[in-house]
Amino acid sequence: MLSEKPFISPDQFLHILENILDSVTEGVHVIDAAGRTILYNRKMTELESMNKQDVINRPLAEVFQFPPGQESTLLTCLRTGKPVRNVRQTYFNDKGQEITTINHTFPILLNDQLLGAMELANDVTKMERLLRENMREKNGVRYTFDKIIGESAVIKDAVENAKRAARTSSSVLVVGETGSGKELFVQSLHNASLRASGPFISQNCAALPDTLIEGLLFGTARGAFTGAVERPGLFEQAEGGTLFLDEINSLSMPLQAKLLRALQEKSIRRIGDTKDRSINVRIVAAMNEDPVEAISNQRLRKDLYYRLGVVTLFIPSLRDRKEDIPLLVRHFIEQYNQLFQMEVTGISDQVRHFFMNHDWPGNVRELQHVIEGAMNLMVDETTITSEHLPYHFLRRTSGSLKEKITVMPVSDEIAPLKQKLQEFETYYIQRVVEKHNGNISRAAKELEISRQSLQYRLRKLGVKRPDSAK
């Protein structure tokens, strides 16, 4: 006679079930009717680079992020009560890593009551990555975020902000000084986006006159002018991908107005044509000056700035992240060692000291050129010294390298130059604004800067206007 006692306990049954699921080659993810994860097998943890304890018993919508306008196939199945088969889905885990899967999702029913949903997922992330690698080679887009060198807080913040921007198709404005690495960020942003498999088209707006750049951007129709042929512009060539417009502030105001219309209407009209053409392009623009200054000096339309700057990324200058200089020096030495078949091991203490105190107006590009120039002057040496630094580089500095090093702060109480300059700027602006009782226009006039620029600095430096200011 069989005993009425269960052969195994519910906990034992769950343990057996988890062992079975962990042995299958597909990812298995089960949620309850409230959208909380109740089963999550080993393959799914590998596929999504997640720990099981970070997912189990947590609402799925709080753990994973999906592109705007898209919903988890699990939650879709839970909401509709209908199966979802063979759907490709791209989403992000809690670390911002992109995941691409092919999913089969089914509702779990008991007596017509919806208890939850189950998903079987196959990983295609590696395949997608290989396809993107091939597409990058085809498009000449070689930079990704892991190629950005730096451990400083400012560069890490810039990278994190750019990664967040990569999740959407909103326009992006990249602001940074010449040589700070704007295109490196732009290419990385494209490669991290859902448009990575699409074309990447880059154009420097200062390289051509307006008469040529307009036709290049928007295309031409046959007969628009003498010799004109039917030709698509860069907007059409970048369809489904990214169009990068560098030095956007060099465009004339009328051409900026046409660009604004294209962004707002999501359509372009070729020169000499009579019909509009729809476009699906992400615009990323870059400039090497403060947007507020560019607007006040009539080099950038305010409405175009608001349209382009949906997301604005500020790339720090090298003098604002000098702690990254040793890493960059090591990287460039290794790069040119391979190129020149040399065995340079580093730089002298004297050169290192000078590098750390130089202002670097040319930023990372200047540092790279200095390393390259120095290694061109080396023969059998393995250490870069002051004798190897390019003459034009030393000449541009005020005084010799030796003189630079002898004038060094010795007191521990002396703060970094950047901090002292910022303190003085804050103090001086505060005094001038107080002198004019908070009247921004009069204070800006005395400082010989625009009113918008002064307001920008007040916000940036946290300067408070007097209580009497109106």
N, C-alpha and C positions, 0 to 999 in steps of 0.2 A: 504494500500500500504506500503510495507516494505521500510524502510530507507536504503539508500546506505552506511550510516555510519557504520563502523565495530562495532559489538556488544561489543567486548573487544579490548583493545590495545595490541600491541606485548609485552609490559612489563607485563601487567596483565596475558597474556597467559603464559609467561615464569614463572611467580610466581605460577600459577596453576600447571604447569608441574613439577616444583621443589617440590611442596607440594605432588603431586602424587608419585613422585619418592622417597621422604623421607618416605613414608608410606609402601613401599614394603620391604620384608625381605631379598632381595638379594642386594649385592652391585652393583651400576650402575656407570659406568665411560665412558664418551663420549669425544672423541677428534676430532678436525677438521682435515682438510687435511694437515695442517702444523704440526700436532702432538701436538697441544696445547689443554689442557683440557677446555671443555666448559660446561660440566655437571658433577656433582660429588655429589651423594646423601649421606644422613646421615649415612646409613648403611656402605657405603664405608669409611667414615671418622672413624667410629668405628673399622672397620676391619683393616685398615692400620694405625691407631693411628695418624691421620693427621688432621690438621685444614683445612677447606675448602679454606680459603684465601691463604694458602700456596701452593695450587694445581691449583686453577682456573686461567686460562689465562697464565699458565706456560708450557713450553715444558716438556712433560712427562719424557724424557730422562734425564732432569736436576734434577728432583725431586726424582726419584727412581733409584736404582742401581740393576743390574742383574749379576749373576755369569758369569765368562768368557765363551764366546762361546754361551751364551743364549741371547734371545731378548724378549722384552715384547710381549705378545700375541696381544695386541692392535696395536703395531707398525708392527708386522708381518702381521696382517690383513690389515692394511693400505698400506703396501708395495705390497702385493700380490693381494689385492682386493677380497680375498676368505675368507669364514668363517672358524673359528677355534673352534672346538667343544670339550668339555669335556677334557680340557688339565690342568694337574696339574702344577702349577708354584710356584717357591720359589724365593723371591726377598727381597730387603731391603728398608725401608723408609729412610727419610733424617736424622733420628737419629741412623741409623744402626741396627734397630730392624728387625728381620727376620719375613717375612709374607709368608704363604702358602695358596694358593687358588685353587679352581677348576673353570676354566673359560669357558664361552661360548662367543665367540667374532664374531661380524658380521659387514660387511662393510655397510656404509650408502650411497645409490646411488640415484641420481635424473637424469633421462634421460641419463643413462649410465655414468654420471659424478660422480666420487668418492668425496663425501663431507666430509667423516670422517669415524670413526669406533666406535662401541658401544660394551661395555663388561658387561656381567652379571657374578658376582663373588660370590662364596660360600666360607665361611671361614672354613678352616680345620686346622688352626694354632693350636687351642686348642687340636684337636685330635692328631696332630703331636707331640705336647708337651707331651701329656699323653703317647704316644707310646715311646717317647724318655726317659721319666721317667722310664718306665718299662724296656727299653733296658739298661739304666744305671744301674739299680738294677741287671740285668742279667749279665752285664759285670763287675760289681764292680767299675764302674766309677761314683763317687758321687759328684765330684766338678764341679761347674759352676762359671762364672765370678762374679755373685752376692755373692759368698761365700768368695771372696778375700777381706780381711779387710784392710782398710787404706784410709786416706783422703789426704795424702801427694801428691805433684805434681808428684814426680818420680814414685810412684806406680800407679797413675792414668794414666800417660803416657804409662807405661808398659801394663796396661790393655787395653787401647785404641789401641795400636799397635797390641796386641794379637787378639783383636776383628777383626781388619782389616785382619789379616792373616787368620782368620777362614773362610773367604769368598772364599778362593781358596783351591786348593789341592797341592800347592807348598810345597817343603820340608822346614822345619823350624829347626833352631838351637837355643836352649835355653841355655843361658850362665848365670850362677849365682853361688854364693858361696854355700857351704854345708849348708842346713837348711833354705835357703832363700825362698823356696816354688816353685821350678821348676816343680815338678810333678803336683802341684795344677794348675799351668798355663797350663800345657800340657793337663790335663784332661778337663779343661774348654774350651780350644781351640777345642778339639775333640767334646765336647758336643754342641758347638756353630756352628759347621761346617755341611755341607750337608752329612757328613759321620757319623753323630751321631747315626743313626740307625744301623750302621755296627759295627763290633767288635773293641774293644780297647785292644791291646796286649802290655804289658810292660815287658821289660827285662833290668836288670842291667848288662852291659857288663863286669863289674869287678867281678861279682859274680862267674864266671866259667872260667876255663882255655880254651885256644883257641881250644884245641882238642875237647872239648864238645860244646863250643859256636857255632862253625861252623855248626855242625850237627843240633843244636837247631834252628839256624837261617834259614838254607837252606833246612833242611830235609835230609833223607837218603833213599837210594834204597836198596832193599834186596840183601844181599851178598856183600855190599860195604866193609865190614870188618866182622870179626868173630862176630856172633850174631846180625848183622845189619838186621833190618826189614824195610818194606816199611812204611815210616812215613813222613807226611808233616811237614815242618818247620814253624817257626813263620811268615814268609812272607806269606805263603799260608793260615795259620790260620787267618791272619789279612785281608784277601781278602775283598775289599770293605770298609775297615775301616782304622784305624790308628795303626801304629807300632811305639812304643816309645822305643828308645834305649838310656838308661841312661849311663853316663860315657863312651861315645863313644871313648874318647881319651885313654882308657885302652886297646882297641883292638890292636893286633899286626899289623904291617904295611902290611904284606901279606893279612891278613883278611880284613883290610881296603880297599885294592885294589879290593877284591872280592865284598865287599859292594858297592864300587863305580861303578863297572860294573853292578850290579843289579839295581842301581838307574838310570844309563844312558840307559841301554837296556830295562828296565822295565820287566825283566825276570830273573829267577833264575834257577839253575841246582842243583838238589839234589846230595849229595855226593854219588859217585859210579854210577850215572845215565848217560845216553848218550843224553838225550833230554832236551831242555830248556822249561820252563813253564812260560807263561805270568802272570804278577801280576798287580793288581790294588790296590795299597796300598800307603797311605800317610806316609812318614817317618818324624818323629819328633825326633831329637836327643838332648841330653843335656850334658853339661860338666861343671865342677866347677872351671875351670881356664881360663885365657885369651887365646883365640884361637891363637893369635900371639905368645905367649910364648910356647904354645903346639906345634906349627909348628916349631919354632926355636929349640926346644929341642927334635925334632924327635918323638913326641908323637901323632902327627896328620898330615896326608897327606895334603898338600896344595890343591891338586885337589879335595880331598874329602870335605875339608872345603868349597871350592867355590861351590860345588854341594849341600852340605847340607845347607849352609848358604844363600840360595836364600832369605830367611827371617831370620834375626838374632834378637832374643829378649833378651835384657839384663835385668835380674831381679835384682833390687836394693837390697843391703844388708841392714840389720836392722839399722846399724849405719848411713846409708845415709837417713833414714826416721824415725828418732827418735820421730817425732811428732805423729807417729802412735802407739807408745808403750802404751799409756793409753787405746786406743781402743782395742789393742790386749790383754792387761792385763784383761780388763773387760770381753772380750770374753772367755778367758781361765778360769777365775774364774767361770763364768756362766756354762761353759762346765763341770768343775769338781764338781761344786755344785750339778748338776744333777746326775753325776756319783757316787759321794761319799755321797749323801744325806746330804749335809752340807749347811750352810747359811752364807758363807763368803761374806762380803760386799765390801771389797777393800783392799788396801795396805796403810801402814803408809807413812807419808811425808818423813821419812828417807829412806825407801825402794824406794819410787818413785824417790827421788833425786838420789839415787844410780843407779837405772835402767836407768835414763836419762843420766848418765855419764859413764856407762859401755860401753865397746867397742863391745860386743856381737859377738865374733868370730863364735859362733854357730848359729847366726841369730835367726829367729823366732822359730826354733825348740828348741834352747837353752832356750829362754824365756818360752816356753811352759813347758819344763821339770822343770825349776826352780819353776814355779807356781805349777805344780803338786807335786813336792817334798816338797814345803813349806806346802801345804794343807795336805799332809800326816803326817806332824809333829804337826798339830793343833788338839786341843781337843774341847774346847767350845768357843774358841776365834772367833771373826768375822772379825778381821783385821790382815793381814799378816804383821809381823814385822821382823826386822833383825834376831831375835832369831829363826825364822822359816825357814830362807833360808838354803838350803842344805850346809853341811860343805865343800864338794868338790868345790862348787861354790865360797864360800868365800875364801877358801884356795888358789884358782887359782889366785885371784886378789892380787895385790901387796899392802900389808898392810890391816889393818882391815877396816870394814865399817866406823867406826868413823873417822879413819885417812883419808879415801877417802873424806869424806864430809867436813872436816875442811880445806882441800886444795882446796878451791873454788875460782874462779875469782870473784873479788868484783868490779872491774872497769867496767863501762858501755862501755868503749872504747875497751875492749878485745873482739875479734871476736870469733866465734865458732872454735873449734879445726880443723874440716874438712877444713874450709876456710884457716886457718893459715898453715896447712900442705900442702894444694894445692899451696898456695902462695910461700911457701919455695921451694917446688918441682919445680915450674915454674922458680923461681929465680935461683936455683942451676943448673938446666939443661941448662938454658940460658947461665950461666957463663961458664959451661964446654964446650958447643958447641962453644961459642965465643972464648974460649981459643984455640980451635983447628981450628979456622977460618972456622967453618961450616962443617968440615970433620966428617961425621956421624960415620964412622967406628972407628976412633981414639977416639972420644968422648964416644962411646958405650964401648970401651975397658977400658977406665979409669973408667967409671961408673960401669963396671963389669956386664953389661946386653947385650943382643943380639942387633944387629943392627936393626932388625925388631921391637923389643920392644921399642927401643929409638924412631924410626920413629912413632910408634903408640902413644907414649907419647907426641911427638912434635905436632901431629895433635890434640890429645885430649886436651892438655893444651893451644893450640894456640901459641906455641913458634915459633918465626920467626928466620930463620937462617940468619947469616950476609950476607951483599950484596956480599962479596967476596967468599961466598960458591959456589962450583961448583957442 
